[in-house]
C-alpha cells in the first residue's frame, strides 16, 4: 500500500478464492442486494498512519501450485478528492454563474481547503450561511454539525490558524477546474501535502465537537517539508 504525495497511490492484497472474504469481494450483485453497497473500502493502520482506499478491480488467477488466488486492487482515498469540481460561483446553479472565476487570496492551505469546503457543500446540496471564514471552527458553535452526513469533509482550520502556520500565500483564480488540478502546483510550491484520513467510529475527532458519519473522509493540508 503506497503513499504518493498529493496524488493517489495503489494497494492490493491476495486471498484464496475459496475463502469467504474472497467470494464476498467478487459478489458485486450480492452485496448490492444485501444493502452492503457495491463499493468496497479498506483501511490499513501501521505505526500511527492509516492508508485508506476504494477497490478498483478484483481478479482471479491460478498459481503454480494449482490454487486459485483472488487479488483485490485499491486506489488511495485521495482519488475521491481529485475529482471535486470547483465552480466560479459555488453558491449558484449551473445555469447562473455570475462570477467569471473563483478568486481567493491567503495562505495556500487555507485557500485550498476553503475552495474544497464550498464546493463540497454544493455537491451535498447543503450550502449553509457560511461565515466570512468558512473554515473558522468558532463560527459554527456546534462544531460544524451540518457536515454530519457528508462523505468528504475538510479539516476546519481558519484563516488565523493558517496565518500562524506560516504557509506561502497564493492567489487561486479558478473557473471549472478539478480541485487537484487547480491546487497541485500551488501546494508543491508551498511544500504542503494533502492528507486524507478515513474517520472511523471510535477515532479521536479531527476537531473539538466534530460530528461525522462513520467512514467520513477528512481532508487536511499539512507541512511535511
The 8 nearest C-alpha neighbors of each residue, nearest first, counted from 0:
[[1, 10, 9, 11, 2, 50, 8, 43],
 [2, 0, 8, 9, 10, 3, 50, 75],
 [1, 3, 8, 4, 0, 7, 9, 75],
 [4, 2, 8, 6, 7, 5, 1, 9],
 [3, 5, 6, 2, 192, 193, 7, 8],
 [6, 4, 193, 192, 3, 7, 183, 77],
 [5, 7, 3, 4, 77, 8, 78, 81],
 [8, 6, 75, 77, 78, 3, 74, 9],
 [7, 9, 1, 2, 3, 75, 74, 6],
 [10, 8, 74, 73, 1, 75, 0, 7],
 [9, 11, 0, 73, 72, 1, 74, 8],
 [12, 10, 72, 71, 73, 0, 70, 13],
 [11, 13, 70, 71, 14, 72, 10, 69],
 [14, 12, 70, 69, 68, 71, 11, 15],
 [13, 15, 69, 68, 21, 16, 70, 12],
 [16, 14, 68, 18, 17, 69, 67, 21],
 [15, 17, 68, 69, 21, 67, 18, 14],
 [18, 16, 15, 19, 21, 22, 67, 20],
 [17, 19, 21, 15, 20, 16, 22, 14],
 [20, 18, 22, 21, 23, 17, 16, 24],
 [21, 19, 23, 22, 18, 24, 14, 17],
 [22, 20, 24, 18, 16, 23, 19, 69],
 [21, 23, 19, 25, 20, 24, 26, 18],
 [22, 24, 20, 26, 21, 25, 19, 30],
 [25, 23, 21, 22, 26, 20, 27, 57],
 [26, 24, 22, 23, 27, 21, 57, 58],
 [25, 27, 23, 29, 28, 24, 30, 22],
 [26, 28, 30, 29, 37, 25, 31, 24],
 [29, 27, 31, 30, 26, 32, 37, 33],
 [28, 30, 32, 26, 31, 27, 33, 23],
 [31, 29, 35, 33, 27, 28, 32, 36],
 [30, 32, 36, 28, 34, 29, 33, 37],
 [33, 31, 29, 34, 30, 28, 35, 36],
 [32, 34, 30, 35, 31, 29, 36, 28],
 [35, 33, 31, 36, 32, 30, 37, 29],
 [36, 34, 30, 33, 31, 37, 32, 29],
 [37, 35, 31, 34, 38, 30, 39, 33],
 [36, 38, 31, 27, 30, 39, 35, 28],
 [39, 37, 36, 40, 54, 53, 27, 35],
 [40, 38, 54, 53, 37, 41, 36, 24],
 [41, 39, 53, 52, 54, 38, 42, 51],
 [40, 42, 52, 51, 53, 43, 39, 54],
 [43, 41, 51, 50, 49, 44, 52, 40],
 [42, 44, 50, 49, 51, 45, 41, 48],
 [45, 43, 49, 48, 50, 42, 47, 46],
 [44, 46, 48, 47, 49, 43, 50, 42],
 [47, 45, 48, 44, 49, 43, 50, 42],
 [46, 48, 45, 44, 49, 50, 43, 196],
 [49, 47, 45, 44, 46, 50, 43, 196],
 [48, 50, 44, 43, 51, 45, 42, 47],
 [51, 49, 43, 42, 44, 48, 52, 0],
 [52, 50, 42, 41, 76, 75, 197, 49],
 [51, 53, 75, 76, 74, 41, 73, 40],
 [54, 52, 40, 73, 74, 39, 55, 41],
 [53, 55, 73, 39, 72, 56, 40, 74],
 [56, 54, 73, 72, 53, 74, 57, 71],
 [57, 55, 72, 54, 71, 58, 73, 70],
 [56, 58, 71, 70, 72, 25, 69, 55],
 [59, 57, 70, 69, 71, 56, 60, 25],
 [60, 58, 69, 68, 70, 67, 61, 57],
 [59, 61, 68, 67, 62, 69, 58, 70],
 [60, 62, 67, 66, 65, 68, 63, 59],
 [63, 61, 64, 65, 66, 67, 60, 68],
 [62, 64, 65, 61, 66, 67, 60, 68],
 [63, 65, 62, 66, 61, 67, 68, 60],
 [66, 64, 62, 63, 61, 67, 68, 60],
 [67, 65, 62, 61, 64, 68, 15, 63],
 [66, 68, 61, 16, 60, 15, 62, 59],
 [69, 67, 15, 16, 60, 59, 14, 61],
 [68, 70, 59, 16, 14, 13, 58, 15],
 [71, 69, 13, 58, 57, 12, 59, 68],
 [70, 72, 57, 11, 12, 56, 13, 69],
 [71, 73, 11, 56, 54, 55, 10, 57],
 [74, 72, 54, 10, 53, 55, 9, 52],
 [73, 75, 9, 52, 53, 8, 55, 54],
 [76, 74, 52, 7, 8, 77, 9, 51],
 [75, 77, 52, 78, 51, 79, 74, 195],
 [78, 76, 80, 79, 75, 7, 195, 81],
 [77, 79, 76, 81, 80, 7, 75, 74],
 [80, 78, 77, 76, 81, 82, 83, 151],
 [79, 81, 77, 78, 82, 83, 179, 178],
 [82, 80, 179, 78, 79, 83, 178, 77],
 [81, 83, 177, 80, 84, 79, 178, 179],
 [82, 84, 177, 178, 80, 81, 85, 118],
 [85, 83, 177, 176, 82, 178, 86, 175],
 [84, 86, 175, 176, 177, 118, 178, 83],
 [87, 85, 175, 89, 88, 174, 84, 101],
 [86, 88, 101, 100, 174, 98, 99, 89],
 [87, 89, 86, 96, 90, 91, 98, 101],
 [90, 88, 86, 91, 118, 87, 121, 117],
 [89, 91, 88, 121, 92, 126, 117, 118],
 [92, 90, 89, 88, 95, 96, 93, 94],
 [93, 91, 94, 95, 96, 90, 89, 88],
 [92, 94, 95, 96, 91, 86, 88, 89],
 [95, 93, 92, 96, 91, 97, 88, 86],
 [96, 94, 92, 93, 91, 97, 88, 98],
 [95, 97, 88, 98, 91, 94, 93, 87],
 [98, 96, 95, 99, 88, 87, 91, 100],
 [99, 97, 100, 96, 87, 88, 101, 174],
 [100, 98, 87, 97, 174, 101, 96, 88],
 [99, 101, 87, 174, 173, 98, 172, 102],
 [100, 102, 87, 173, 172, 174, 88, 103],
 [103, 101, 172, 171, 100, 173, 170, 104],
 [102, 104, 170, 171, 110, 105, 101, 172],
 [105, 103, 170, 169, 110, 102, 171, 168],
 [104, 106, 168, 169, 110, 107, 103, 109],
 [107, 105, 168, 109, 166, 108, 167, 169],
 [106, 108, 110, 168, 169, 109, 167, 111],
 [107, 109, 111, 110, 106, 220, 112, 161],
 [108, 110, 112, 106, 107, 111, 113, 161],
 [111, 109, 107, 113, 108, 112, 105, 114],
 [110, 112, 108, 114, 109, 113, 107, 115],
 [111, 113, 115, 109, 114, 110, 116, 153],
 [114, 112, 116, 110, 115, 111, 109, 117],
 [115, 113, 111, 112, 116, 117, 110, 118],
 [114, 116, 112, 113, 118, 117, 119, 111],
 [117, 115, 113, 119, 114, 118, 112, 153],
 [116, 118, 120, 119, 114, 115, 121, 89],
 [117, 119, 121, 120, 115, 116, 89, 85],
 [118, 120, 122, 116, 121, 117, 115, 123],
 [121, 119, 117, 123, 126, 118, 125, 122],
 [120, 122, 118, 124, 119, 123, 126, 89],
 [123, 121, 119, 124, 120, 118, 125, 83],
 [122, 124, 120, 125, 121, 119, 149, 126],
 [125, 123, 121, 122, 126, 120, 119, 127],
 [124, 126, 123, 120, 127, 121, 145, 122],
 [125, 127, 120, 121, 124, 128, 90, 117],
 [128, 126, 129, 125, 145, 120, 130, 124],
 [129, 127, 130, 126, 133, 131, 125, 90],
 [128, 130, 127, 133, 131, 132, 126, 117],
 [129, 131, 132, 133, 128, 138, 135, 139],
 [130, 132, 133, 129, 135, 134, 138, 128],
 [131, 133, 130, 134, 135, 157, 158, 129],
 [134, 132, 130, 129, 135, 131, 113, 116],
 [135, 133, 157, 155, 156, 132, 136, 113],
 [136, 134, 157, 132, 137, 138, 133, 156],
 [135, 137, 138, 139, 155, 134, 142, 157],
 [136, 138, 135, 139, 140, 142, 141, 157],
 [139, 137, 136, 135, 140, 130, 132, 133],
 [140, 138, 143, 141, 137, 142, 136, 135],
 [139, 141, 142, 138, 137, 143, 136, 208],
 [142, 140, 139, 143, 144, 208, 209, 210],
 [141, 143, 208, 209, 140, 139, 144, 136],
 [142, 144, 145, 139, 141, 146, 209, 210],
 [143, 145, 146, 147, 210, 142, 141, 209],
 [144, 146, 143, 147, 148, 125, 127, 149],
 [147, 145, 149, 144, 148, 143, 211, 152],
 [146, 148, 211, 144, 210, 145, 212, 149],
 [149, 147, 146, 212, 150, 211, 145, 215],
 [150, 148, 146, 151, 147, 152, 123, 215],
 [149, 151, 215, 216, 148, 152, 214, 212],
 [152, 150, 216, 149, 215, 217, 153, 218],
 [151, 153, 217, 216, 218, 149, 154, 150],
 [154, 152, 218, 217, 155, 116, 112, 219],
 [153, 155, 219, 218, 217, 156, 152, 205],
 [154, 156, 134, 136, 153, 157, 135, 206],
 [157, 155, 134, 154, 160, 135, 161, 158],
 [156, 158, 135, 134, 160, 159, 161, 155],
 [157, 159, 161, 160, 162, 109, 132, 156],
 [160, 158, 162, 161, 157, 163, 156, 135],
 [161, 159, 163, 157, 162, 158, 156, 164],
 [160, 162, 158, 164, 163, 159, 109, 157],
 [161, 163, 159, 164, 160, 165, 158, 106],
 [164, 162, 160, 161, 165, 159, 166, 158],
 [165, 163, 161, 162, 166, 160, 106, 159],
 [164, 166, 163, 162, 167, 161, 106, 168],
 [167, 165, 106, 164, 168, 107, 189, 162],
 [166, 168, 189, 106, 107, 165, 169, 188],
 [169, 167, 106, 105, 107, 166, 170, 104],
 [168, 170, 107, 105, 104, 171, 106, 167],
 [169, 171, 104, 103, 172, 102, 105, 168],
 [172, 170, 102, 103, 173, 169, 104, 110],
 [173, 171, 102, 101, 100, 170, 174, 103],
 [174, 172, 101, 100, 171, 87, 175, 176],
 [173, 175, 100, 87, 176, 86, 101, 99],
 [176, 174, 86, 85, 173, 87, 84, 177],
 [177, 175, 85, 174, 84, 181, 178, 173],
 [176, 178, 84, 180, 82, 83, 179, 85],
 [177, 179, 181, 180, 83, 81, 85, 84],
 [178, 180, 81, 181, 177, 182, 183, 82],
 [179, 181, 177, 178, 183, 182, 176, 81],
 [180, 182, 178, 179, 176, 183, 177, 173],
 [183, 181, 185, 179, 180, 184, 186, 178],
 [182, 184, 186, 179, 180, 185, 181, 187],
 [183, 185, 187, 186, 182, 188, 181, 180],
 [186, 184, 188, 182, 187, 183, 189, 107],
 [185, 187, 189, 191, 183, 184, 188, 190],
 [186, 188, 190, 184, 189, 185, 191, 183],
 [189, 187, 185, 190, 186, 184, 191, 167],
 [188, 190, 186, 167, 187, 191, 185, 166],
 [191, 189, 187, 188, 186, 224, 222, 192],
 [192, 190, 222, 186, 189, 221, 187, 220],
 [191, 193, 221, 220, 5, 222, 194, 4],
 [194, 192, 220, 5, 219, 221, 195, 191],
 [193, 195, 219, 218, 220, 192, 196, 221],
 [196, 194, 218, 217, 77, 216, 219, 76],
 [197, 195, 217, 216, 198, 194, 218, 49],
 [196, 198, 216, 214, 215, 217, 51, 199],
 [199, 197, 214, 215, 196, 216, 213, 202],
 [200, 198, 213, 214, 202, 201, 197, 215],
 [199, 201, 213, 202, 198, 214, 212, 203],
 [200, 202, 199, 203, 204, 198, 213, 214],
 [203, 201, 200, 199, 204, 198, 205, 197],
 [202, 204, 205, 201, 206, 198, 200, 199],
 [205, 203, 206, 209, 202, 207, 208, 210],
 [204, 206, 203, 209, 154, 207, 217, 198],
 [205, 207, 204, 209, 208, 155, 154, 142],
 [208, 206, 209, 204, 142, 205, 136, 210],
 [207, 209, 142, 206, 210, 141, 204, 143],
 [208, 210, 142, 206, 207, 204, 211, 143],
 [211, 209, 147, 144, 208, 142, 212, 143],
 [212, 210, 147, 209, 215, 213, 148, 146],
 [211, 213, 215, 147, 148, 214, 210, 149],
 [212, 214, 199, 200, 215, 211, 198, 197],
 [213, 215, 199, 198, 197, 212, 216, 150],
 [216, 214, 150, 198, 212, 213, 151, 197],
 [215, 217, 197, 151, 196, 198, 152, 150],
 [218, 216, 152, 196, 153, 195, 151, 154],
 [219, 217, 195, 153, 154, 194, 152, 216],
 [220, 218, 194, 154, 193, 153, 221, 195],
 [219, 221, 193, 192, 194, 108, 191, 218],
 [222, 220, 192, 191, 223, 219, 193, 194],
 [221, 223, 191, 224, 192, 190, 220, 166],
 [224, 222, 221, 191, 192, 190, 220, 193],
 [223, 222, 190, 191, 192, 221, 189, 187]]
